[in-house]
């Protein structure tokens, strides 16, 4: 293959039934700007529409049920009013020629009774309290010991994922991404540091993978696998996560996922610079070699490193987080080689337009179209 034939960030890509005009993906990022009732409002409509030139937008995590909530002001995807709010978001993105997937989210034990229906305990595979603090409307609060889910409750949560997937379809999304990363419920089931169950959802990797695979079946029954993506974080210690043999676990998972023919596998590299915190480290290229479909990577990439990842075959798409927070016109800025706005970290979570929809567009050269 000649260098001229190698893909770059601006090479189009067929992803299932969709044709992406570029390989620059807006990563899912919690911003805590939903309105009353966890309903997307005007600010969110503007925020996503501003970023519609991305090859694909993956929305911030949308809790699939009241029990799935772990942070204030996150936009839900479990009732009609929330669906109407998201419909305004997707319409605005589509009006500007964009494509957007909804990220389906259940936080599991990374919650607090003040965020749970009736003040109940958060749920998890096992009753193990994570280290750290929950972010509540009253400020940071120590995590509590969660309640272990019963078999019947696990079945109902699979149904909640299916219902949220249908809500995403009704809201006009182009597909969905299942959030199985960063120490939330599906990740908690996967790893033996948080899953001590002795029933069919615990034990060896095949048992710990069962819940996720059932969720995949349910969501794919709504959307078709070609419009479903999955995000995992094999090396991520965030939210007190660890596993005794992550390489074996995640290689077995990827082998099982190959049977679905998904839109993509989204693998975050976060944690690779903190070896052994989440368990023995390993080279994520092993997963890339096993995966038969489109592979999306994430983790501090810039234009040059992302281009190298694409041209070396390490990935088919690259998702960007902080760069997209500060640069709604990131595609255009990459094409021009910059300049780039600097993100204001103090405005990442919560608030209004400041640090959300007020980042300036790239200056236009005199005479530019």
Buried (B, 14 or more C-beta within 10 A) or exposed (E): EEEEEEBBBBBEBEBBEBEBBBBBBBBBBBBBBBBEEBBBBEBBBBBBBBBBBBBBBBBBBBBBBBBBBBBBBBBBBBBEBBBEBBBBBBEBBBEEEBBBBBBBBBBBBBBBBEBBEEEEBBBBBBBBBBEBEBBBEEEEBEBBBBBBBEEEEBEEBBEBBBBBBBBBBBBBBBBBBBBBBBBBBBBBBBBBBBBEBEEEBBBEBEBBBBBBBBBBBBBBEBBBBBBBBBBBBBBBBBBBBBBEBBBBBBBBBBEBBBEBBBBBBBBBBBBBEEEEBBBBBBEBEBBBEBBEBBBBBBBBBEBEEBBEBBBEBBBBBBBBBBBBBBBBBBBEBBBEEEEBBEBBEEBBBBBEEEBBBEBEEBEEEEEEE
